[in-house]
Amino acid sequence: MSAPSFNSFPLSFSSFPELNPERQSKPSEVESGSRSSGNSKRSKDGESERRRHKHRRKPRSSSRSRHVENQSPDVVSAPERDEVQHIYYSDRKGDFLNIQYGGLHAGDVPKYHLAGGGRNVLGLSNSLVVVRRAGKSVEIGVMGRRKLSSLTDSTSRAVLASPPTRRIIQSDEDHKYREVDGFIRIPSRRGRPNLDESYRSIGTVVENSDSESSPESHYGPDNDDDTDVEGNTALSLTSHQETLKTLERALAVNAGSVDNWVSLLNHTLSSIPITSKNATKARSEITISLLTRAFSADPQNSKSKLLRLKYLKAGEEMWHESKLKAEWEDALRVGGVGIWMEWLEWMTRKGNSGVDGVVDAAVRALESFGFDEEEQLAKVRVFWRTAVAIQNAGYPERATAMFQAQTELSFNLPKSLSAAPFQSQLDELEEFWESETPRVGEENAKGWNSWYTSGKASVPPGFTTFSKPCDSTDLDPYRQWAAQELKADRTSLYPIRALSGYVGCDPYATILFADIRPMMLDLRSSKAKGALRMAWISSLGLHIPGLSLSFFGSADFNWDDRWNMTHLTKSPHLHALIPNSGMHHRYTPQSVAGVAVGPEQEYHSVFGPVRHWGMGVLSPLDIILVGRKASATLSAVWGADDVSGVDAGLVRQVFKQLRDGDCDHEWDSLALSFEAANNIKSALKLSKSFLSTARESLIRWGTHAQLERIRGRVDEARKVFKTVLTASTCDPTTAGASQIWWNWAEMEWLEGGSDLAVDVILLFSGIEGNNSGAAVLRCRRMLEDGIQRASHWKDLEAWIKLRTLLELLIGTAMMEVLRIFDSHMATNRGRIDHESLTVASLLLLYRHGILLRNAMPPAMLRQRAEKALQDYPSNSIILGIFLEGEKGQGIWGRVRGLLGGSDAKVKDVVRRIEEVWVAGWEKGRWTTEIERTRSGLSAATEHERTRASSVIWRICIELEIQAGALQNAKKLLFRALGECPLVKELYLLAFGSLRAVFDGRELSSLADVMAERGLRLRKGLDEVVKNGEVADELSNQGDECEDEIEYNARELRRLMPY
């Protein structure tokens, strides 16, 4: 055979030797023959190519080819003849025509094809071939199988959009797959049945047409059970459609069922994602249409407060202001605390008349309430909301003056004026106010009653503070101004006296009685007075868990968490909720001896900065141990972060001056908890002062023992418990006694003394001696009798906990112990006592299995916490225990599923904030969860339940700031100012954290808007910015704009002829 020849190669390439010596020919013949055969082959290929592609141009021969053809075949040099003898030829010099334009033609270059059509891949099995090539990527599949369509194909989208044709029917067997310790056992391959026998059995079943397991009997089209009256098969309806159909049938029978209407509305709105485009408008239209139908179906539905509120909330997005105002007036005729509170919120969000408009709306709401206990609590709720709105607008002195005057009227009213008309009482209070006598919350304050009974003697003016300028090292004048305003709003809480003589004082800091007189309340109920003083403590920055729900109604009509959770916007809480993205790095596995080893999972404490539960579930001095050491304790109500930034002097005076005698145990417990969060020694000193006036009080001694436990001195606490409880002869059923006995038994149990804890329980039951079987039986009977005789639900809970702890310590199985809790939790679901027992049972499991490290199935704690979290989704204690059960499980989807809101329940502000914290609970995971957190907060800013919360907006903006997305934070800020126009702190973000994305013109416009809306500016922006920097910046921006306009004008004139 002859060697192939290519015209594009040099001439020497055509002189390859013939491997067969018999058929060896001359070089010239070989060259000519090969050239002719090559030309004929190319001509044939060219004709066929031209027939297939008529649009291709006629190939042209290269200059190099023409030179070879014109060359004589006999002209061969001597070196070339020598090369013929070599079998192999090495070309060390490339063809220069490869880089010459027009030198080569596609027809002159040999064509190569991929082996097997490019389907085989080197290194893979022959059964795996390339199915599809897309750019630089390939798709590998099994050879011979049909290619499946992807999810983005039109056929796949059509299948997904089509209604289902099969429905999964629940099996009649309750435990078809039994769980063992929370897992389903996988069947073994051993003992496999005979294939022939199984085949015969299947055939027998199929042949039996009457068998219940026949496929035709369940899924066949002739089944009448799956066909409705109209003849359409029920299998074509989705679960969503079936639920809607069921609700429609129920409403056709009873059109006055408010619960069914609410369920129908929620289920209808669930099909529209809250974060989708125009979702707010679409959901509002659906709500208005459906509720209009509900009002016309039954006239009683229009009197439902819940339906009215949903109707008005949707109307805010659709109606004109005049129509919306008329609808609100119709709703106010229906009445109710919830409607009046939402109307006040609507007036606050309008922000047209500033703070004065809010006060006028609050006065109108107060005039609509009566004098029974519920109505008085409603008045306190309106009073509290108005004070918070005034404080947020930059008038903290006025808010403090409101609480001072109201507490003087409610707690220090002179006895001689108790029967006088209310307006006469206000006249006398105004005289006291104008006398500049120290008031409640100030040092050396004796109260209105003392001043009145002493003959209205002149007293030196009360305490006056002046805000000191902020020592800011920032050179930017806008940031300096924002820092000064923010500091003054947080520190200048006391009203300034008119007779103080301070020349440069702010006129808004001096509060006259005429400014606060319209907001004064005539409170006669002790419960309303207690709610008033707790509301003052909460407005000072000390949040009391469950306060609003405990005094002011259920969660269905109470959305006060939108404005009473402002303590979470303080710097320590914001840093705990939203970690700095730059400080966290992603953990990567390391290689040890060639094996990839992942890093150890690290977590923060399961009890985060959010503390929320029903009021009374945990006492102020209850302890949750987060470590085996006694020093690692966590107080139930307040910690170090909660008391930071709070005016401690004002809080101490409020606790001291508003005490209602020596029996005000709940109030004193809050005072001790505050002191313990600041300094435990100060708390013990205050407790000893309480004991000096009530040495016989059992509750006082129990409180002192709890403080010793918080301090870490268990021996001192044991000494107090043993001395007081063994020496006292009071009945165990006395109010508060069982709770102290439980604290003692709990302390001994957590310190590892199980036998000592059993002895304490036996001693509580009146049984002395060894813990024999007979003694334990007598103790059980004693505890069961005490459970039946307990009067208060908190004492009942202590008896139940002592009973369960006894069973646990004597070796009873944990399931039997939990059944004691379950027997008392069968009823009263949703009430405060049920929530308290739920938390108590979970804490028992948490301490037994986690803190004390006893053997216990992990699924027991996990499943019980998951069930409790569904009942109480905002309880932070339950959430913490649930997270503890999920540690190390590697199933982050369970955490995300419960907090992601897959159910139809509406999330409140607390749960939204808890989701933000849970995203950064596991160290190193925040960067991967930030998008999910952003999506959740975006839904919160769109939902009507949380849209008007300044706390939600503040956290959303802080998230973007920490993520470095300042432009997104700027857009959110403008939206927040539209929803919360009277919150000054939101405006100051533009001058502080977001200064980099705001120019001087925008900041000046924001300052003008703040002044127009009635927000307080202690100093004008032009007063702080020196040397006319604002004017210079604005003029520079203006010159730049004029230069650009002039340039465009010149260019237009220059190009005019064309």
Sequence and secondary structure as in RCSB ss.txt:
>XXXX:A:sequence
MSAPSFNSFPLSFSSFPELNPERQSKPSEVESGSRSSGNSKRSKDGESERRRHKHRRKPRSSSRSRHVENQSPDV
VSAPERDEVQHIYYSDRKGDFLNIQYGGLHAGDVPKYHLAGGGRNVLGLSNSLVVVRRAGKSVEIGVMGRRKLSS
LTDSTSRAVLASPPTRRIIQSDEDHKYREVDGFIRIPSRRGRPNLDESYRSIGTVVENSDSESSPESHYGPDNDD
DTDVEGNTALSLTSHQETLKTLERALAVNAGSVDNWVSLLNHTLSSIPITSKNATKARSEITISLLTRAFSADPQ
NSKSKLLRLKYLKAGEEMWHESKLKAEWEDALRVGGVGIWMEWLEWMTRKGNSGVDGVVDAAVRALESFGFDEEE
QLAKVRVFWRTAVAIQNAGYPERATAMFQAQTELSFNLPKSLSAAPFQSQLDELEEFWESETPRVGEENAKGWNS
WYTSGKASVPPGFTTFSKPCDSTDLDPYRQWAAQELKADRTSLYPIRALSGYVGCDPYATILFADIRPMMLDLRS
SKAKGALRMAWISSLGLHIPGLSLSFFGSADFNWDDRWNMTHLTKSPHLHALIPNSGMHHRYTPQSVAGVAVGPE
QEYHSVFGPVRHWGMGVLSPLDIILVGRKASATLSAVWGADDVSGVDAGLVRQVFKQLRDGDCDHEWDSLALSFE
AANNIKSALKLSKSFLSTARESLIRWGTHAQLERIRGRVDEARKVFKTVLTASTCDPTTAGASQIWWNWAEMEWL
EGGSDLAVDVILLFSGIEGNNSGAAVLRCRRMLEDGIQRASHWKDLEAWIKLRTLLELLIGTAMMEVLRIFDSHM
ATNRGRIDHESLTVASLLLLYRHGILLRNAMPPAMLRQRAEKALQDYPSNSIILGIFLEGEKGQGIWGRVRGLLG
GSDAKVKDVVRRIEEVWVAGWEKGRWTTEIERTRSGLSAATEHERTRASSVIWRICIELEIQAGALQNAKKLLFR
ALGECPLVKELYLLAFGSLRAVFDGRELSSLADVMAERGLRLRKGLDEVVKNGEVADELSNQGDECEDEIEYNAR
ELRRLMPY
>XXXX:A:secstr
      TTS GGGG    SSGGG   HHHHHHHHHHHHHHHHHHHHHHHHHH TTS      HHHHHHHHS TT 
  HHHHHHTT S     S  GGGGSTTS  TTTS     GGGGT  TTS TTEEEEEEETTEEEEEETTS     
TTSHHHHHHHHS  S      S TTSS EETTEE    SSS   HHHHHHHHHHHHH TT TT HHHHHSTT GG
GB TTS BGGGS HHHHHHHHHHHHHHH TT HHHHHHHHHHHHTTS TTSTTHHHHHHHHHHHHHHHHHHH GG
GGG HHHHHHHHHHHTTTS HHHHHHHHHHHHHH  HHHHHHHHHHHHHH SSHHHHHHHHHHHHHHT  SSHHH
HHHHHHHHHHHHHHHHHTT HHHHHHHHHHHHHHHHS  GGGTTS HHHHHHHHHHHHHTT   TTSTT   HHH
HHHTTS                    HHHHHHHHHHHHHHH  S   TTS  TT  GGGS  HHHHGGG      
HHHHHHHHHHHHHHTT   TTHHHHHS  TTS  GGGTS GGGGSHHHHHHHS  GGG      EEETTEEE   
  B  SS S     TTSS TT EEESSSSTTSEEESS  HHHHTTS HHHHHHHHHHT  STT HHHHHHHHHHH
HHH HHHHHHHHHHHHHH TT HHHHHHHHHHHHHHT HHHHHHHHHHHHHH    TTSTTHHHHHHHHHHHHHH
TT HHHHHHHHHHHTT  S   HHHHHHHHHHHHHHHHH  SHHHHHHHHHHHHHHHHHTT  HHHHHHHHHHHS
SS TTSHHHHHHHHHHHHHHHIIIIIS     HHHHHHHHHHHHHHSTT HHHHHHHHHHTTT   HHHHHHHHT
T SS    HHHHHHHHHHHTTBTT HHHHHHHHHHHHHHHHHSTTTTT HHHHHHHHHHHHHHT HHHHHHHHHH
HHHH TT HHHHHHHHTTTGGG  HHHHHHHHHHHHHTT   SS HHHHSGGGHHHHHHHHHHHHHHHHHHHHHH
HHHHTTT 
